């Protein structure tokens, strides 16, 4: 599930701002969660900092390619290489406009 930070998170001295799209990975002891950032890094954060609901509607990579003007193959390759927050449902890659924009801003896709 791709969701978002609802509070700023400080990870190893870096501020990751509220609103950043993230992918939930796992629950950890002590009210902590493991999440994936748009640049592919896996970090730990307080569970309260991450939205528990789906905030960004997931769309197929094909739909996102049409909306953003970024090639389908570019988005699929970025998803496979963890340069784009995405998940696979069966044979279909899913992501969000927010995740594509975050990856574009981070320079992980062009």
Number of C-alpha atoms within 10 A of each C-alpha: 19 25 24 26 24 16 17 15 20 12 11 7 7 8 10 14 14 14 16 19 29 25 23 19 15 11 15 13 6 8 10 16 19 18 25 19 24 26 20 18 10 15 14 17 21 15 17 13 16 25 18 14 10 11 16 16 13 21 15 17 25 17 16 20 18 11 10 12 10 17 14 17 12 14 24 20 13 19 22 15 11 18 24 26 27 27 18 12 9 6 6 12 18 22 25 23 19 22 26 28 17 20 23 17 13 13 11 16 19 15
